[in-house]
Amino acid sequence: MSKHTFIFICFLCLTIASHAQILKKSDSLSTKQVIDTLLIDRDMNNWSIRLFTNYKGQSFNLINDGDKLAFKPNNRAGVGFGLGTSKLIIDIAFNLKGNRENDTKRFDMQGSFIVGDHNLVNLYVQRYKGFNVNNNFNEPDVFRDDITSLSIGLNYLYTFNKISFSSATLKAGLANDEKKHFISAGVGGFMVYNSFMGDGSLIPDNGNFNGDAYLEQFKGVGVGVSGGILSVFVLPANFFATLNVIPGIGLMYKKGYSETDHYNVSNPLLYKIDFEAGVGYSYKRFYATLVYGSGIYTTNLDYGLNYVYSNTKAKISVGYKIRVNKKLKTPF
């Protein structure tokens, strides 16, 4: 078993463990009944089919004083289709490569779900190979197909109020006119594994960066605490909006590698912020949503070198509700 596979299995086990609170409350239920309660919506009025276009990618920057190297993937856009309910959204996307000569090879899985009444869980696994390398000190931009980046993360948030009206329901085109807004604070934590590597130094030997910052590979494992606010607002004229902001701070064990040596990074602090903003429109059986979000992490790698990496996603969806009960009041 490879190290990356082992790390992924560990994070998957932690995700499963986060369901413990539900299972304790459901001792009298079978596993099938618990899964049914969590994931299956039997009200067909909540079901919809969706078409969407999305944009997502994992990027990172190396910064020394005012000098910056930016590593960005290609072919970040995609199209797809999916199925939405009040409990689960399943979207299948196809990456658009176009006629670009230098493609980024990528595996990108991101998911969020609500466990019980107060628990928000987010999991992502991203592996990218091939990055455009840009800079702000007039060196030529290049595409390096030897650079690989891997990020695996688990985020957890316990909300003080019951999550009865969430951004997930609005992404599925559902809303409730009896509740005009939802705002809740929460606290939680996160775990993350991040690494990048290349066949040679990622930092050019041109005198812009610290001469000792010869970095060919980096690996880091971190844990931390987080807290923030989730909010949803039902607006006039069939519109709705959502905004979530969750900052955090933690400790990270970090190692840097050069061609002939490696070192432990002395500063263990890791800072992060997750945010998501969205707006949507719903009318009878149709709905449309636009959502943008990112998770941004920053830490120090010694020798005056700062490291910032992010996973960003945006999605435009258009949906059609499979069934609408005419006896019920419309959502707005």
C-alpha positions, 0 to 999 in steps of 0.5 A: 500500500502506498503512503498516499493511499494510506493517508487517504484511508485514514481521512476516510476513517475519520469521516466515518467516525464523525457519524458516531453521534448519529449512530449513538442516537439511532441504536434501535435502527439498522445501518440501512435505516440510518443511511436511509434517514441521512441520505434518501429523500422520499418526497419527490417534490424535492428532487430535481435534475441539473445541468452545470458548468464548473471551475475548480483547481488547486494552486499554490504560491511561493513568496519571498518578500515581494517576489512571488512564484505562482503555480497554476493548473490548466484545464480547470473548467468542466461541464456536467449533469446531476441530481439534487434532493434536500439531503444529497446532491450528486453531480458528475463533471467532465473536464474540458481540455480543449486544444491546449497543448499542456494539460494538467493531469488531475484527480479532484474530489470534493464533498460536503454533507450535514450529519444530524442536526448540528454537524457540517463535514467537508472532505477533499482529495486533490492530486494535480500533475503539471503546472504553469509557473508564473512570476512577478520578476520578469522571468519567462512563464513556463509549463512544468509537467514534472510538478505534482501537488497532493492535498487531502483535507477534512473539515468539521464544524459544529453549529450552535443552532440546528442546521434546518435551512442550509446552503445545500438545500438552496443549491438544490433549488429548495427554500422555505418562505416560513424562514427568511434567513438562517444565521449560525455560528459554529466551532470545529477543527480540521486536518490536512496533508499537503505536498508538492514535488518536482524533478528539480528545484521549484525556485529559479537560481536568479538571485530573487529568492533567498539563496538557501531556499533551494526547494525541490519537495515539501511535505506537511501534516497539520491539525487545527481548530476553526470557527465561523458563521453560516448564513442563508437569506431568502430575498425578494423576487424569488432570489436567495443568497448564502455566505459562509466564512470559517477561519482557523489556526493550527500546527503543521509538521513540515519538511523541505527537501533539496536535491541533497538535503532535507530540513524540518521547518522551525515555524509550525503555525498554519493559518486557513480560511474557508469561504463560500458565497452564492446567489440563486433564483427559483421560479416554479419548477426551474432554478439557477444558482451561482456559487463560488468558494475557496479554502486558503492555507498559508504557512512559513517554510523558513529562509524567508519563504512563505507558502500559500495554497488553495483549492477553489471552486465555482459552479453555475447550475440550472435545474428542473424540479421533477415534481411540484405539488400544486396544493403546496405553497410555492417556495417564495 
